[in-house]
Amino acid sequence: MFLFALCLYLGKLLSSGVSLEFRYHNTVEVERYLRDVNNTFDLTHLHSIGKSVEGRDLWVLILGKNPAEHRMGIPEFKYVGNMHGNEVVGRVLLLQLIDHLTRGYLSDPLVTHLLNSTRVHILVSMNPDGFESSSRDCMYSQGRFNKNGIDLNRNFPDAFSKKESGMREMEVRAIMDWLKTESFVLSANLHGGAVVASYPYDNSNGGSELQSGSSVAPDNDVLIQLAKTYSYTHSQMHKGDHCYDSKDFKEGITNGYYWYPLPGGMQDYNYVWGQCLEITLELSCCKYPPESDLPGLWDANRAALLAYMQQVHLGVKGQVLDAEGNPLQNALVEVEGRQNLCPFRTDRHGEYYRLLLPGNYTFRVTFPGHQVLTETLTVPYGPDSFSALVHNFQLQRSAAATPGPSRPTQSCTPPQVWRPLGGHSPSLGPSGVTILLVLLVLRDTMLL
């Protein structure tokens, strides 16, 4: 049966005519390639999560055994490329990754196990407008910003900043809305201009997270493991001194804040508000290297891209259920000793995923009207078997009111997203400016 399915799949692949060259593809060519892949392979599903300021679609290709919808127990993983329009290597690598995954399914054991156990989302370009305006210069090409001249990696809500403009670009709003529709577990966003894996936090307000120059997240051990997984599987990154004009990065990794403070970044937003662990991968010394470098860059990153995806199976996963076995949405699933700014909660399926290194962990599970449940679990290393430990928590109803979370959670609602018409900065008359200033003052004084 398996050989029959493999022959059918390979036959479809050989007759498809889908091919990919090592070169830079413009936005129209990328869309055409993604459509061809989607029309050829049943393991893919193509959709747009929104549009850029200039109206270009932000296409996401989903790959997996059941790509069109979430399946219980299958973690959601994503790669995001080309956030800065002139940092183009990630865009190329993600296209090559799509080609590798579709061609390797059923014939390559690693690819087959990954796609059977994971739902993989790939956004090739978050900033197509910036890419189209870029010039081919190693470091000083224009095109970093979107059409409105905004750095998208400074435009997300920031848990450490008290002064939020609330003005979100269309591309940023698309990502924020995307995170509401999928329960992502692990992610990476691909950049260029250095060779290093950077992990949260990117910012700090000088609180307890600031330790020895780093902004340390509650899941710091896991984040370091994720960064090292990429760095040491990469052919050069772990050496830490790949670029002649860059600082040395021990083991090819760095805490984001230790490298430089970055307010409004996407990886912190994913971690704090999306309960998705994300790192930033800087993948080339040149932001826009010559096309002749692209095959070598793919060879350097191919195994690392796959190994990082496999890390989505760290830790524990399962459901929180009531006494009758019904899933409970928004139950808090907290790990002792990890004071996340926003406690991890179950999704609409009652599911939770916690990326954890092997060890013993005590969980505290709470839901209104139910008894608090505390359990200690021994967590094995899941990636080798392509599955985290599966464990369901079952809660019992309580006659007494259930205590609330042990700390305030009001910061767990991201600042309001303002939606200027057409995605451009709004044009306000004098009265509009006055109203806007009043609203900002009220918000910053905690009255709004």
C-alpha positions as CSV (number, residue, x, y, z in Angstrom):
1,M,0.0,0.0,0.0
2,F,2.8,2.4,0.9
3,L,4.7,1.6,-2.3
4,F,1.6,2.2,-4.3
5,A,1.0,5.6,-2.7
6,L,4.7,6.5,-3.2
7,C,4.5,5.6,-6.9
8,L,1.4,7.7,-7.3
9,Y,3.0,10.6,-5.5
10,L,6.3,10.4,-7.5
11,G,4.3,10.1,-10.7
12,K,2.4,13.3,-9.9
13,L,5.7,15.0,-9.0
14,L,7.4,14.1,-12.3
15,S,4.5,15.1,-14.4
16,S,3.8,18.4,-12.6
17,G,6.4,20.6,-14.2
18,V,6.9,22.4,-10.9
19,S,10.5,23.6,-10.8
20,L,12.4,26.2,-8.8
21,E,15.7,27.9,-9.8
22,F,18.3,29.4,-7.4
23,R,17.5,33.0,-8.1
24,Y,15.5,35.9,-6.8
25,H,11.8,35.6,-7.8
26,N,9.6,38.7,-7.8
27,T,6.2,38.7,-6.1
28,V,4.3,37.7,-9.2
29,E,6.7,34.7,-9.8
30,V,6.4,33.7,-6.1
31,E,2.6,33.7,-6.3
32,R,2.7,31.6,-9.5
33,Y,5.0,29.1,-7.9
34,L,2.9,28.8,-4.8
35,R,-0.2,28.3,-6.8
36,D,1.5,25.6,-9.0
37,V,2.7,23.8,-5.8
38,N,-0.8,24.0,-4.2
39,N,-2.5,22.7,-7.4
40,T,0.0,19.8,-7.6
41,F,0.3,18.4,-4.1
42,D,-2.5,17.3,-1.8
43,L,-0.4,18.0,1.2
44,T,-0.6,21.7,0.7
45,H,-3.1,24.5,1.3
46,L,-2.6,28.1,0.1
47,H,-4.3,31.1,1.5
48,S,-3.7,34.8,2.0
49,I,-3.6,36.2,5.5
50,G,-3.9,39.8,4.4
51,K,-2.5,42.4,2.1
52,S,0.4,44.8,2.0
53,V,0.0,48.6,1.8
54,E,0.3,48.4,-2.0
55,G,-2.3,45.6,-2.1
56,R,-0.1,42.6,-2.5
57,D,-1.3,39.3,-0.9
58,L,0.6,37.9,2.0
59,W,0.5,34.2,0.9
60,V,0.9,31.4,3.3
61,L,1.5,27.9,2.2
62,I,0.5,25.2,4.7
63,L,2.0,21.8,4.4
64,G,1.0,18.6,6.3
65,K,-1.0,15.4,6.2
66,N,-4.2,17.5,6.7
67,P,-3.2,21.0,5.6
68,A,-6.6,22.6,5.4
69,E,-7.5,22.4,9.1
70,H,-6.1,21.8,12.5
71,R,-6.1,18.3,13.8
72,M,-6.1,17.4,17.5
73,G,-2.6,16.8,18.8
74,I,-0.8,18.1,15.7
75,P,1.2,21.2,16.6
76,E,1.2,24.3,14.4
77,F,4.6,25.6,13.3
78,K,5.5,28.6,11.1
79,Y,8.4,30.3,9.3
80,V,8.2,34.0,8.3
81,G,10.5,35.4,5.7
82,N,11.4,38.8,4.2
83,M,10.0,40.9,7.1
84,H,12.6,43.5,6.0
85,G,12.2,43.8,2.3
86,N,15.9,44.1,1.5
87,E,16.9,41.0,3.6
88,V,16.1,38.5,0.9
89,V,17.9,35.2,1.8
90,G,15.1,34.0,4.0
91,R,12.7,34.5,1.1
92,V,14.8,32.2,-1.1
93,L,15.4,29.6,1.6
94,L,11.7,29.3,2.3
95,L,10.9,28.7,-1.3
96,Q,13.7,26.0,-1.4
97,L,12.3,24.5,1.8
98,I,8.8,24.2,0.2
99,D,10.4,22.5,-2.8
100,H,12.4,20.2,-0.5
101,L,9.3,19.2,1.6
102,T,7.0,18.6,-1.3
103,R,9.6,16.5,-3.2
104,G,10.7,14.6,-0.1
105,Y,7.4,13.6,1.2
106,L,7.0,9.8,1.3
107,S,10.6,9.3,0.0
108,D,12.6,11.1,2.7
109,P,11.9,9.6,6.2
110,L,12.6,12.9,8.0
111,V,10.4,15.0,5.8
112,T,7.7,12.4,5.9
113,H,7.7,12.2,9.7
114,L,7.7,16.0,10.0
115,L,4.7,16.5,7.7
116,N,2.8,13.6,9.2
117,S,3.3,15.0,12.8
118,T,3.2,18.8,12.2
119,R,1.2,21.4,10.4
120,V,3.8,23.7,8.8
121,H,2.9,27.3,7.8
122,I,5.3,29.2,5.5
123,L,5.0,32.9,4.8
124,V,7.6,33.5,2.2
125,S,7.4,37.3,2.3
126,M,5.9,39.5,5.0
127,N,7.0,42.6,3.2
128,P,6.6,42.2,-0.6
129,D,6.3,46.0,-1.1
130,G,9.8,46.4,0.4
131,F,11.2,43.6,-1.6
132,E,10.0,45.1,-4.9
133,S,11.6,48.5,-4.0
134,S,14.9,46.9,-3.0
135,S,18.2,47.4,-4.9
136,R,20.8,44.6,-5.0
137,D,23.4,46.0,-2.6
138,C,25.1,43.8,0.0
139,M,24.3,45.9,3.0
140,Y,22.9,49.3,2.0
141,S,20.0,48.4,-0.2
142,Q,16.8,50.4,0.2
143,G,13.6,48.4,0.8
144,R,13.9,47.6,4.5
145,F,10.7,49.4,5.4
146,N,7.2,48.9,4.1
147,K,5.5,51.3,1.7
148,N,4.7,53.7,4.5
149,G,8.3,53.9,5.5
150,I,7.8,51.8,8.7
151,D,10.1,49.1,10.1
152,L,7.7,46.2,10.6
153,N,9.9,44.7,13.3
154,R,9.4,47.8,15.5
155,N,5.6,48.1,15.0
156,F,4.2,45.3,17.2
157,P,2.7,45.9,20.6
158,D,5.4,45.8,23.2
159,A,4.9,44.4,26.7
160,F,7.8,46.5,28.1
161,S,6.8,49.8,26.6
162,K,4.3,52.2,28.2
163,K,4.2,54.5,25.2
164,E,2.4,52.6,22.4
165,S,1.3,54.5,19.3
166,G,-1.3,51.9,18.5
167,M,-0.8,52.6,14.8
168,R,-0.3,49.2,13.3
169,E,0.7,48.7,9.7
170,M,-1.4,46.5,7.5
171,E,1.3,43.8,7.4
172,V,1.6,43.8,11.2
173,R,-2.2,43.6,11.6
174,A,-2.2,40.6,9.3
175,I,0.3,38.8,11.5
176,M,-1.6,39.7,14.7
177,D,-4.9,38.5,13.2
178,W,-3.2,35.3,11.9
179,L,-2.1,34.5,15.4
180,K,-5.7,34.6,16.6
181,T,-6.8,32.0,14.0
182,E,-4.0,29.4,14.7
183,S,-2.6,28.2,17.9
184,F,1.1,28.4,16.9
185,V,3.5,26.5,19.1
186,L,6.9,27.4,17.6
187,S,8.1,29.9,15.0
188,A,11.1,31.6,13.5
189,N,11.5,34.7,11.4
190,L,14.3,34.9,8.9
191,H,16.5,38.0,8.5
192,G,19.9,38.9,7.1
193,G,23.0,41.1,7.8
194,A,24.6,38.7,10.3
195,V,24.8,35.0,11.1
196,V,23.3,34.3,14.5
197,A,20.2,32.9,16.2
198,S,18.6,35.5,18.5
199,Y,16.1,34.7,21.2
200,P,13.7,36.6,23.5
201,Y,13.4,39.0,25.1
202,D,14.3,41.7,22.6
203,N,13.3,44.5,25.0
204,S,13.2,45.3,28.8
205,N,11.9,48.0,31.1
206,G,14.6,47.4,33.7
207,G,12.5,45.0,35.7
208,S,13.4,41.5,37.1
209,E,13.9,40.2,33.6
210,L,17.0,42.3,33.2
211,Q,20.0,40.1,34.3
212,S,23.6,40.7,33.4
213,G,22.7,42.7,30.3
214,S,20.2,40.2,29.0
215,S,16.5,40.3,29.1
216,V,15.7,36.8,30.4
217,A,12.4,35.2,29.6
218,P,10.7,32.6,31.9
219,D,11.4,29.9,29.2
220,N,15.0,31.0,28.8
221,D,16.3,27.4,28.9
222,V,14.1,26.3,26.1
223,L,14.8,29.4,24.0
224,I,18.5,28.8,24.3
225,Q,18.0,25.2,23.3
226,L,16.0,26.2,20.3
227,A,18.7,28.8,19.2
228,K,21.5,26.2,19.7
229,T,19.6,23.6,17.7
230,Y,19.7,25.9,14.7
231,S,23.2,27.2,15.3
232,Y,24.8,23.8,15.7
233,T,22.9,22.2,12.8
234,H,23.9,25.1,10.6
235,S,27.3,24.5,8.9
236,Q,28.9,27.8,10.2
237,M,26.7,29.6,12.6
238,H,27.9,27.9,15.8
239,K,31.4,29.1,15.1
240,G,30.2,32.6,16.0
241,D,32.4,34.8,13.9
242,H,31.2,34.2,10.3
243,C,30.9,37.8,9.2
244,Y,34.0,40.0,9.1
245,D,32.2,43.2,10.1
246,S,30.0,41.7,12.9
247,K,30.6,41.0,16.5
248,D,31.4,37.5,17.7
249,F,28.5,35.5,19.0
250,K,29.4,32.7,21.3
251,E,28.0,29.4,19.9
252,G,26.3,31.5,17.3
253,I,23.4,32.6,19.5
254,T,22.5,35.7,21.5
255,N,19.8,37.1,23.7
256,G,18.1,39.7,21.7
257,Y,18.3,42.5,24.2
258,Y,22.0,41.7,25.0
259,W,22.7,42.3,21.3
260,Y,20.7,45.5,21.2
261,P,17.3,46.6,22.6
262,L,14.5,46.3,20.1
263,P,11.1,47.7,21.0
264,G,8.0,46.5,19.1
265,G,9.6,43.3,17.8
266,M,7.7,40.3,16.4
267,Q,9.4,37.6,18.4
268,D,8.5,39.1,21.8
269,Y,4.9,39.7,20.6
270,N,4.6,36.0,19.6
271,Y,6.0,34.8,22.9
272,V,4.1,37.1,25.2
273,W,0.7,37.4,23.6
274,G,0.7,34.5,21.1
275,Q,2.2,31.8,23.6
276,C,4.3,30.8,20.6
277,L,8.0,30.6,21.2
278,E,9.8,32.4,18.3
279,I,13.4,33.2,17.6
280,T,15.0,35.4,14.9
281,L,17.4,33.8,12.5
282,E,20.0,36.1,10.9
283,L,21.2,33.9,8.0
284,S,23.7,35.9,5.8
285,C,26.4,38.5,6.1
286,C,25.0,40.2,3.1
287,K,21.4,41.3,3.2
288,Y,21.1,41.0,-0.6
289,P,23.9,38.6,-1.7
290,P,24.6,37.7,-5.3
291,E,22.6,34.9,-6.8
292,S,25.7,32.8,-7.1
293,D,25.8,32.5,-3.3
294,L,22.3,31.1,-3.0
295,P,23.0,27.4,-3.5
296,G,25.7,27.5,-0.8
297,L,23.4,29.3,1.6
298,W,20.7,26.7,1.1
299,D,23.3,23.9,1.7
300,A,24.3,25.7,4.9
301,N,20.8,26.1,6.2
302,R,18.8,23.1,4.9
303,A,19.5,20.7,7.8
304,A,19.0,23.5,10.4
305,L,15.6,24.5,9.0
306,L,14.4,20.9,9.4
307,A,16.0,20.3,12.8
308,Y,14.4,23.5,14.1
309,M,11.0,22.4,12.9
310,Q,11.4,19.1,14.7
311,Q,11.8,21.0,18.0
312,V,8.0,21.7,18.0
313,H,7.7,18.3,19.6
314,L,9.5,19.3,22.8
315,G,7.6,19.1,26.1
316,V,4.0,18.3,26.8
317,K,0.7,18.6,24.9
318,G,-2.9,17.6,25.6
319,Q,-6.3,18.9,26.6
320,V,-7.9,20.3,29.7
321,L,-11.2,18.6,30.3
322,D,-14.1,18.9,32.7
323,A,-15.4,16.0,34.8
324,E,-17.6,14.8,31.8
325,G,-14.7,14.9,29.4
326,N,-15.7,18.1,27.6
327,P,-12.8,20.4,26.5
328,L,-12.3,23.6,28.4
329,Q,-11.3,26.8,26.6
330,N,-9.2,29.4,28.3
331,A,-8.1,27.2,31.2
332,L,-4.7,28.3,32.6
333,V,-1.9,25.8,32.3
334,E,1.0,27.1,34.3
335,V,4.4,25.5,35.0
336,E,5.8,26.0,38.5
337,G,8.8,28.4,38.4
338,R,7.9,29.9,35.0
339,Q,6.1,33.2,35.6
340,N,5.1,34.0,32.1
341,L,3.9,37.6,31.6
342,C,0.7,36.1,30.1
343,P,-0.2,32.6,31.5
344,F,-0.5,30.0,28.8
345,R,-4.2,29.1,28.2
346,T,-6.0,26.4,26.3
347,D,-7.4,27.1,22.9
348,R,-10.9,26.7,21.5
349,H,-10.3,22.9,21.4
350,G,-9.2,22.8,25.0
351,E,-5.7,22.1,23.9
352,Y,-2.4,23.2,25.4
353,Y,1.2,22.9,24.2
354,R,4.2,23.6,26.5
355,L,7.7,23.4,25.0
356,L,9.9,22.1,27.8
357,L,13.3,20.3,28.1
358,P,13.4,16.8,29.6
359,G,12.8,16.8,33.3
360,N,10.2,16.9,36.1
361,Y,7.7,19.7,36.1
362,T,4.8,20.7,38.3
363,F,1.7,22.0,36.5
364,R,-1.0,24.1,38.0
365,V,-4.3,24.0,36.0
366,T,-7.1,26.4,36.8
367,F,-10.6,27.2,35.4
368,P,-13.5,29.1,36.9
369,G,-15.9,26.9,38.9
370,H,-13.5,24.0,39.1
371,Q,-11.0,22.8,41.7
372,V,-7.3,23.8,41.1
373,L,-5.4,20.8,39.8
374,T,-1.7,20.3,40.6
375,E,0.3,17.5,38.9
376,T,3.9,16.7,38.5
377,L,5.0,15.1,35.2
378,T,8.2,13.6,34.0
379,V,8.9,15.0,30.5
380,P,11.0,13.0,28.0
381,Y,12.7,14.3,24.9
382,G,10.0,14.3,22.2
383,P,11.6,15.4,18.9
384,D,13.2,12.0,18.3
385,S,9.8,10.3,18.3
386,F,8.1,13.3,16.6
387,S,5.7,13.8,19.5
388,A,5.7,15.6,22.8
389,L,4.4,13.8,25.9
390,V,0.6,13.5,25.7
391,H,-1.2,14.3,28.9
392,N,-4.8,15.4,29.6
393,F,-5.7,17.3,32.7
394,Q,-9.3,16.5,34.0
395,L,-10.8,19.1,36.4
396,Q,-13.5,18.5,39.0
397,R,-16.3,21.1,39.7
398,S,-16.0,23.0,42.9
399,A,-18.8,24.3,45.1
400,A,-16.5,27.2,46.2
401,A,-15.3,29.9,43.8
402,T,-12.1,29.0,42.1
403,P,-9.2,31.4,43.0
404,G,-8.1,33.6,40.1
405,P,-4.6,33.7,38.7
406,S,-1.8,34.3,41.2
407,R,-0.8,37.5,39.5
408,P,-2.6,40.3,37.4
409,T,-3.2,39.4,33.8
410,Q,-4.6,42.7,32.5
411,S,-1.4,43.1,30.3
412,C,-2.5,40.0,28.4
413,T,-4.7,42.0,26.1
414,P,-2.6,43.6,23.4
415,P,-3.0,47.4,23.0
416,Q,-6.0,48.3,20.7
417,V,-5.2,48.0,17.0
418,W,-6.0,51.2,15.2
419,R,-7.1,50.6,11.6
420,P,-6.5,53.6,9.3
421,L,-8.5,53.3,6.1
422,G,-6.5,51.7,3.3
423,G,-3.6,51.0,5.7
424,H,-2.1,54.5,5.3
425,S,-1.5,57.0,8.1
426,P,-4.8,58.8,8.6
427,S,-5.2,62.4,7.4
428,L,-6.6,64.3,10.3
429,G,-7.9,67.9,10.5
430,P,-7.3,70.1,13.6
431,S,-10.2,68.6,15.5
432,G,-9.1,65.0,14.6
433,V,-5.6,65.8,15.9
434,T,-7.0,67.1,19.2
435,I,-9.1,64.1,19.7
436,L,-6.2,61.8,18.9
437,L,-3.9,63.5,21.4
438,V,-6.6,63.4,24.1
439,L,-7.1,59.7,23.6
440,L,-3.4,59.0,23.8
441,V,-3.0,61.0,27.0
442,L,-5.9,59.1,28.5
443,R,-4.5,55.8,27.5
444,D,-1.0,56.6,28.8
445,T,-2.5,57.7,32.2
446,M,-4.3,54.4,32.4
447,L,-7.7,56.1,32.1
448,L,-8.4,54.4,28.7
